[in-house]
Amino acid sequence: MRRLQLRLLFLIGLFVLLQPAIQGQGAAFVTPASPGASSSIAVDAPMPTADARVAEGTQDDRKRRGQITQLPLYDWWRHPGVSASVGLNGVGVDVAEALRQSINVRVGAEFLRYTGQFTAQGAQVDVNLRLGGGHAGVDGFPFQRSNFRISPQLRFGILTRGIGNVLIPPGEVVSFSGEDYYSTTYDPLRGSAYFDTRKIAPGIAFGWGNLVPRERFQHWSFPTELGFYYVGQPNLQVNFVGTACTNLSNGGIFCNDVSKDPGFQSDLSKFIQRNRHNVSYGSLFPVLSYGVGYRF
């Protein structure tokens, strides 16, 4: 009797120890059948959930599961991206639409205006500077899982223009090509300068940030752009009016209306040519901006 009790206790303890492992593995228990009767199998395993079936599925199943977070192709046009930016060309606004998985089309404009007055070597100077214009281009993302982009673009309606006016006080000197011209009291020298560029120019920029992220739950972006556009030779014009005096070799003074003075006009022309060469370095106009974008 004692041996029978020990055996029963041993079997009960073994069953208690093995029960968690058996349940975790979804094991099957086979009940012994009586002679002549068919065996029955009872399965005590929980049915897998939908998430478990996806997790245990093939690689294609997991890939399809990941695509749930992506915007569907047919729905891209309903989710444009917009941004506001600041940069060398002023305050700007852009709108972008997805064209392909790695390509966006983008249009925008920027504007900046500056007016100021200052005194330089006794001369009073007024400056009016304007920058900006429109642009349209394509944002290409050559690397997967990277927001680095290459953006060829066309600038149109370019507003780049500068106007300057200067008043030379009586007795002050203006020098052109080594010749000194003194502004008179009764008709002081007044000068004006003007420059602008062509209105349409090609350009290219490199940047980071995607205005139209393809992830369904990603809306914000912070685009940065660096590049240039080619405006060609800027147009520069300089003109003076008034009466100026020069010292003669015999010690005398000669005063004349500068618009009718051949010597003054010749020296002014040389001055303009030198500065046109200097502003030719501005044929590649820089692009630098930083912004905040939102995709609807």
Protein Blocks (a to p, Z undefined) as FASTA:
>chain_A
ZZmmmmmmmmmmmmmmmmmmmmmnopacdddddehiacddddddddddfklmmmmmcfkl
mmmmmmmmpccfklmmmmccddddddfkoccddddddfblmbccddddddddddddddee
hiacdddddeedddddddddfbghiabdcdddddehiabdcdddddddehiacdeehiac
dddfklccdddddddddfbdcdddddeddfbdfbfklmbdcddddddddebjadddddde
djdddddfkopacdddfklmmklmmmmmmmmmmmmmmmmmmmpccdddddddddZZ
